[in-house]
Amino acid sequence: MTEKLTNALLYLDGVSVAFDGFKAINELSLTVEHGEMRAIIGPNGAGKTTMMDIITGKTRPDKGTVLFEGDIDLTKHDESDIAQLGIGRKFQKPTVFESHTVEDNLELALKRDHGIFATLFNDTSAEQKARIDEILETVRLGHRRADLAADLSHGQKQWLEIGMLLAQDPKLLLVDEPVAGMTDAETIETAKLLRSIAGEKAVIVVEHDMTFIRDLDVKVTVLAEGSVLAEGSLDHVSADERVIESYLGR
């Protein structure tokens, strides 16, 4: 058993990756604690998506350290391994099973590890049913459980997908622009939803919507040109001259 190098859940140090000579990530260092929610902001091309690609094993960095739970080197694992280790990723566009009910979507997500045969022919246990009930409550879809996913609003589909990730019981959730295209009411509710998940799980939220970031009320990391430009509360980073310059352009 290797000794843990850090107590943080996620630890990136000196991470760089270049595509065709362009450094998408440049000496990036970031630490996320167990149960912490962190917001990541930054102009287009700052490296936000590439950072998530590195954490989930989609992209291998050219150099640097990427550790999960103190002693798991994520650069040595592929995407499916990393999902099994407890890192769940939600992309911008929801990918739910539209022809299935809300409840069925969660059931499929719960049993994803068990293969198609087991999923089709195994009854859902009492424990799994209780877990589905709990997730439905968390993602505000208890009243829609028997409805087809196709009939949900855009915001509700996003919530269902967050629920499907929770069914996998990840330790870390990566959530990419969750409120894009949502109504104001759905946006406010999504901030509450994510806050209710954090603590039990760590959550990294990449988002452009500053009102939503303010509602999250968490530490903000600003990326620019592939590295961390500033870190702190939203008010703190918003007042930083370098951040203002980065957003407004030189």
C-alpha positions in Angstrom: 0.0 0.0 0.0 1.5 3.3 -1.1 1.5 6.1 1.4 -1.1 8.8 0.7 0.7 11.9 -0.7 -2.3 14.2 0.1 -5.5 14.1 2.2 -7.3 15.9 -0.6 -9.9 14.0 -2.7 -8.5 15.4 -5.9 -5.0 16.8 -6.3 -3.6 18.2 -9.5 0.0 19.6 -9.6 1.9 21.0 -12.5 -0.4 19.5 -15.1 0.2 20.4 -18.7 -1.1 19.2 -22.0 -0.6 20.6 -25.5 -2.5 19.9 -28.7 -0.6 20.7 -31.9 1.8 22.9 -30.0 -1.1 24.8 -28.2 -0.9 24.5 -24.5 -4.5 23.8 -23.5 -3.5 23.2 -19.9 -0.3 24.9 -18.6 1.1 24.0 -15.2 -2.3 23.7 -13.7 -2.5 23.0 -9.9 -5.8 22.4 -8.1 -6.9 20.8 -4.9 -10.5 19.7 -4.0 -11.3 18.4 -0.6 -13.7 15.6 0.3 -17.3 16.9 0.2 -16.3 20.3 -1.2 -18.2 22.0 -3.9 -16.0 24.2 -6.2 -17.0 26.4 -9.1 -14.7 26.7 -12.1 -15.1 29.8 -14.3 -13.0 31.3 -17.1 -13.3 32.7 -20.6 -13.7 30.3 -23.6 -10.5 28.4 -24.3 -9.3 28.7 -20.7 -9.0 24.9 -20.4 -12.1 24.1 -18.3 -13.2 21.2 -20.5 -9.7 19.9 -21.0 -9.2 19.9 -17.2 -12.3 17.7 -16.9 -11.1 15.4 -19.7 -7.8 14.9 -17.8 -9.6 14.1 -14.5 -11.9 11.6 -16.2 -9.1 9.9 -18.2 -10.3 11.1 -21.6 -7.1 13.1 -22.1 -3.6 12.1 -20.9 -1.5 15.0 -19.6 2.0 15.5 -21.0 3.3 16.1 -17.5 2.1 16.7 -13.9 0.5 14.8 -11.1 -3.2 13.9 -11.0 -4.2 12.0 -7.8 -7.6 10.8 -6.5 -8.0 9.9 -2.8 -4.4 10.6 -2.1 -2.8 7.6 -3.8 -4.6 6.7 -7.0 -2.7 8.1 -10.1 -5.5 8.9 -12.5 -3.1 9.2 -15.4 -2.6 5.4 -15.3 -6.3 4.6 -15.6 -8.8 4.8 -18.5 -12.2 6.4 -18.5 -14.2 3.3 -17.5 -11.7 2.6 -14.6 -12.0 6.1 -13.4 -15.9 6.0 -13.4 -15.6 2.8 -11.3 -13.3 4.6 -8.9 -16.1 7.0 -8.1 -15.8 10.0 -10.5 -19.0 10.8 -12.4 -19.3 13.4 -15.2 -22.3 15.2 -16.4 -21.9 16.8 -19.9 -23.8 19.9 -21.0 -26.4 18.0 -23.1 -28.5 15.6 -21.1 -28.3 12.0 -22.2 -31.3 10.3 -20.6 -33.3 7.4 -22.0 -36.2 9.4 -23.3 -38.5 6.4 -24.1 -38.2 5.1 -20.4 -39.9 6.5 -17.3 -38.0 8.7 -14.9 -37.9 5.8 -12.4 -36.7 3.4 -15.0 -33.8 5.7 -15.9 -32.7 5.7 -12.3 -33.1 1.9 -12.1 -31.0 1.4 -15.2 -28.3 3.7 -13.8 -28.3 1.8 -10.4 -27.8 -1.5 -12.2 -25.4 -0.3 -14.9 -22.6 -2.4 -13.4 -24.6 -5.6 -13.5 -24.9 -6.1 -17.3 -27.9 -6.1 -19.6 -29.1 -9.6 -18.6 -29.1 -8.8 -14.9 -30.8 -5.5 -15.5 -33.6 -7.0 -17.5 -34.3 -10.0 -15.4 -33.5 -9.0 -11.8 -36.1 -7.5 -9.7 -35.2 -4.3 -8.0 -34.4 -5.0 -4.3 -36.1 -3.1 -1.4 -32.7 -1.4 -0.8 -32.5 -0.2 -4.5 -36.1 1.0 -4.4 -35.4 3.0 -1.2 -32.3 4.5 -2.9 -34.4 5.4 -6.0 -36.9 7.2 -3.8 -34.2 9.1 -2.1 -32.6 10.2 -5.4 -36.1 11.2 -6.8 -36.5 13.5 -3.7 -33.0 15.0 -4.1 -33.5 15.8 -7.8 -37.0 17.2 -7.3 -38.7 14.5 -9.6 -40.7 12.5 -7.1 -44.0 13.7 -8.7 -42.7 12.8 -12.2 -41.4 9.2 -11.4 -43.9 7.5 -13.7 -43.6 10.0 -16.6 -41.5 9.4 -19.7 -38.2 11.2 -19.6 -39.1 12.6 -23.0 -41.9 14.6 -21.4 -39.7 16.4 -18.9 -38.6 20.0 -19.3 -35.0 20.7 -20.3 -34.2 21.6 -16.7 -35.8 18.4 -15.3 -33.9 16.3 -17.8 -30.7 17.8 -16.4 -31.9 16.9 -12.9 -32.7 13.4 -13.9 -29.2 13.0 -15.3 -27.7 14.3 -12.1 -29.9 11.7 -10.4 -28.5 9.0 -12.7 -25.0 10.0 -11.7 -25.9 9.9 -8.0 -27.2 6.3 -8.6 -23.6 5.3 -9.4 -22.7 6.6 -5.9 -19.6 8.7 -7.0 -17.3 10.4 -4.6 -16.7 13.3 -7.0 -19.2 14.8 -9.5 -18.0 16.9 -12.5 -20.9 19.0 -13.8 -20.5 20.9 -17.0 -22.8 24.0 -17.5 -25.8 22.5 -15.7 -28.0 25.6 -16.0 -27.5 26.4 -19.7 -31.0 26.8 -21.3 -32.8 26.6 -17.9 -35.6 28.9 -16.7 -34.7 31.3 -13.9 -36.8 29.1 -11.4 -35.0 25.9 -12.5 -31.6 27.7 -12.2 -32.4 28.7 -8.6 -33.6 25.1 -7.8 -30.4 23.6 -9.4 -28.2 25.6 -7.1 -30.2 24.3 -4.1 -30.0 20.7 -5.5 -26.2 20.8 -5.9 -25.8 22.4 -2.5 -27.7 19.5 -1.0 -25.4 17.0 -2.7 -22.2 18.7 -1.6 -20.9 17.6 1.8 -21.8 14.0 1.1 -20.0 14.2 -2.2 -17.5 16.6 -3.8 -18.8 18.5 -6.7 -16.9 20.5 -9.4 -19.2 22.9 -11.4 -18.1 24.5 -14.6 -20.5 27.4 -15.4 -20.7 30.7 -17.2 -23.8 32.0 -15.4 -22.5 34.3 -12.7 -25.9 34.6 -10.9 -25.9 30.9 -10.5 -22.3 30.8 -9.3 -23.3 33.4 -6.7 -26.3 31.2 -5.6 -23.9 28.3 -5.1 -21.9 30.4 -2.6 -18.7 28.4 -2.8 -15.0 28.9 -3.5 -14.4 29.9 -7.1 -11.3 29.0 -9.2 -10.7 31.1 -12.3 -8.9 29.5 -15.2 -7.2 31.4 -18.0 -4.9 30.1 -20.7 -4.8 26.7 -19.0 -3.7 27.7 -15.5 -5.3 29.1 -12.3 -5.5 32.9 -12.5 -7.3 33.5 -9.2 -9.1 31.6 -6.4 -11.5 32.7 -3.6 -15.0 33.9 -3.1 -16.9 35.2 -6.2 -16.6 38.8 -4.9 -12.8 38.3 -4.3 -12.1 37.0 -7.8 -14.5 39.4 -9.5 -12.5 42.3 -8.0 -9.1 40.9 -9.3 -7.7 43.1 -12.1 -6.2 40.1 -13.8 -9.6 38.4 -13.9 -11.3 41.5 -15.3 -8.6 41.8 -17.9 -8.9 38.1 -18.8 -12.6 38.3 -19.4 -12.6 41.7 -21.2 -9.6 40.8 -23.4 -6.3 42.6 -23.5 
